[in-house]
Amino acid sequence: MEARVSAWRPAVPGIAEVFHARFITHAYPLHTHDTWTLLIVDDGVIRYDLDRHHHGALGPAVTLLPPNVAHDGRAATSHGFRKRVLYLEAPVLGEDLIGAAVDRPSLADGLLRTRIHQLHESLAEPGDAFEAESRLALVADRLRVHLGQPTVHEPKRGLADELRDLLDAKLPEAMTLAEAADTLGAHPAYLVRCFGARFGLPPHRYLTGRRVDRARRLLLDGAPAADVAAAAGFTDQAHLTRHFKRYLGTTPARYSKTR
């Protein structure tokens, strides 16, 4: 097949579109976006021009193309390429960093690439928007450092405990990281780092664990597995089952019949 493409708009603030593609001969004409283009290449090599300068994108590196700057793209070999792209709303990084991105669009950062891969994985799973939002905050924070904007380090006493209490109080209702950050008066990325330093796990994993615990109690109280998902804060039964198996090694239906 010449081309394989999938695209969707996730329910994650800051991400305008997710785009996965496999191209062999397709060449992008010169164009611009009103978003940041965050690109990783899983196979092959891409050649592109950005602001009339030649560049290349390949597996180990992360490519960041700024909004409103002309660029094109094509396969560097007859093998083609496979890529995953996140189109980030312009305010995620801010217009003041466009110049730095034009000067250095290719970022050799293994940790950043791993975090972007993890973000894509969370975006592929329905119901994991809080996890994706948390991962996006860390990705954006690291991108800002590469572009010369210092990260936020100003400490706030008890912030991690405040976030934990807030998440507990909202259960089983969903809450976005942006809402939590606004409530607590903290930058989202700093909120995630602070929580991890205090409790040894990111807030999205803490929240999922609490929801699984709630589901366990409901199941042992005799609630049907089909009714537990919504009551525990999961989007549907498949979402509950995926995380339940990950944490406990069995399905909700089997768990309630173990006695």
N, C-alpha and C positions, 0 to 999 in steps of 0.2 A: 504494500500500500504506500502510495506517495506521501500522504500526510495523515497524521492522527492528531486530533485536537480535542481538548476538553477545557471548558471554561465555566466558571460560576462566580456568583457574588455571595460571599459568606456573611453571616450575621455577626461580623466582628468590626467594631468601630476602627476606622483608619485604613481598612483594606477595601479598595474599590473593586478589585477583581483578582481571581486566581486563574492562571492560564498555564496549561501543560500542553506541550506540542512536540511532535516528531516530524521534522522536515528533511527532505533530501535536496530538491532543486529549488524550492521556493526562496525567493529573495525579497526582502522588505524594501520598498522604495523609501526615499527620504521622507521622514514624517516627524511629528512631535506628539507628546502626550501632555495632558494637564496634571499628570500624576508622576510620582517617582516610580521607576522601573527597577525592581530588585530581581536579579536574574542569577540562577545557577544552572550550569550545564552538566547533565548526567552522562552524555555521550557525544563525542565529536568535538569540533571546534567551530566557533562562530567568528567571522570577521565583520567588523562594522566601523563606520565613520561616525564620529561624534564631534560636532562643531568644526567640521572640516579636518579632523585629525584621525589617523588610522589607529584602530585598536583590535584586540582579539579577546575572546572569552572562551575559557576552557575549564575543565573539571575542577581543579584544585582551588580556583579563585571564585570570588563573588564579584558580580558586576552590578554597579549602581548607576543608572542613567537618570539625570535630573529632569524635572518637568520643563516643558517649553524650550528645549534645546534640540535642534534637528539631529536625527541619526537614522541609519539604515541598518541592514543586517542580511547576512547570507552565509551559507555553509562554506567552510574553508577547504573542504575536500569533497570528493564524490560520495563519501560515506554518509554525508548529511550530519544532522545533530538532533539531540533530544534535550529539551530544556524545561525548567519550571520557573514561572514568573509570578511575582506578586506586584500588583500595581497599588502603590500606597498613596493615600490622599496627601496632597501637598503639605498640609500643616503637620503631618507626622514628623517630618524633619525640618521643615521651614525653608522659606525662600533664601534666607541668608547663607545657606550652605550649598547653593547651586554652583557657584564658582569653584568651590573646592572639589565638587563632584566632577565638573568638566575637566579639571586639571588631572584628576586621578580616579577614573571610573572603575578600575580593576583593583580589588582588595584581596591580598593574599593572607587570609586569616582562617585557619582551620576551624577554630571554635565558632566563629561567625557562620561559616558554612554549615557546620553541624546544627547550630541553632535554627538556621533557616530551614534545613531539612526537617527538623523536629516540628517546626511551625507548619510546614506543608502537611506533615502527617496528622497533626491535630485538626487542620482545616478539612481534611478528608473524612473525618469522623463526625457524623451528625450529633449535636448535643454537647460538643466539647468547645464551645465558644469561649468560655472563661479561660480554659487552658491556652487556646490560641491567642487570646488577648494578652495573657501574661507573657507568653513567648514573644509576641510582637514587641512588647515593651522592652524586653531585654535586647532583641535584635536592633531596634531603633536606637537604643542607648549606645550600643557598641558602634553602630554606624556613625553616630554623632562624634564619638571619640576619633574615629578614623578621619572624619572631615574637619577635625580641629576644634570641635566644641566640647569643652570639659563636661564630664558627667556630674550629676548632682550627688554630693556627698554629705550635705548638711544633716547631721543626725537629729532625730526627734525621739525623746525618751518615751518608751512604751508604745511606739508606733505599731510594732508587730503584734503586740497583745491587743491593741485596739482593733486591728484588722481581724484578728482571730475572733474577737468578741462580736464584731460586726457580721462576719460570715455565719457564726453560730446563731445570732439573733435572726438572721434572714432565712435560715433553713426552714422549709425546703425550697423556698422561692429562689429564683435565679437572680444574680446580681452581676453587673459587669465590673471589670477592673476600673474602668473610668468613673463609674458611680462611687466605688469605694475610695478611689483617690480623691475625688471631689469632696466626699463626706469628711475624709480625714485630713484634707489639706496637704497632700503629698504628691510628688511626681509618681506616676504609675511604675516606672522602672525601679525607682528607689524603694517603693513599697514592696515590690517583689523581692528585691535583694535583702531588704531588712527582715522580711518574714523568713526567708531561707536561712539567714544567719542566726536568727533566734530559735527556729524550730527544726532546722535540718531538712526541710522539704519546701518546695514552692507552694504558694497558696492554692493553686488549682488541684494539687494532689491532696492537700489537706481537706479541701472541700469535697472531693470525690470520696475520700475515705470516710468522712462524716456521713455522706449520703448512703454509702454501702452499709455502714453501721446501722443507720435508720432502717434500711431495707431488711437487714437481718432481724432486727427486733420485730418488725411488722410480720415477717414470714413466720417467726417462732410464735407470734401471737395468733397465728392461724389465718392471716390475710392471704387471699389467693395471689399467686405470683403475678398474674395479669393485672392486678389492681395496685401492686406495690410500687411500680415504676413512678407514676405521677406523685404518689404520696411521699416518695423519698426524694423527689426533685430531679428525676431523670426524664428525658424527653419522651421516651417510649420504652417498651419492654426490651427491644433489641439493645438500646443504649444501656439499660440496667444490666442485661445479661453479659454484655461485653466487659463492663468494669467489674461485675460481680465475679466472673470467672478469673479475671486478672488478679483480683485480691484474694479470692478464697479457693480457687481451683475447681469450682463446681458451679452449676447453674442455680439460679434462685429456686426453681422447681424442685431440684434434687436436694438442695440444702434444707428445705422445710420438711423433707421426708427422711432425714438421716436418723431419727430416733427409732 
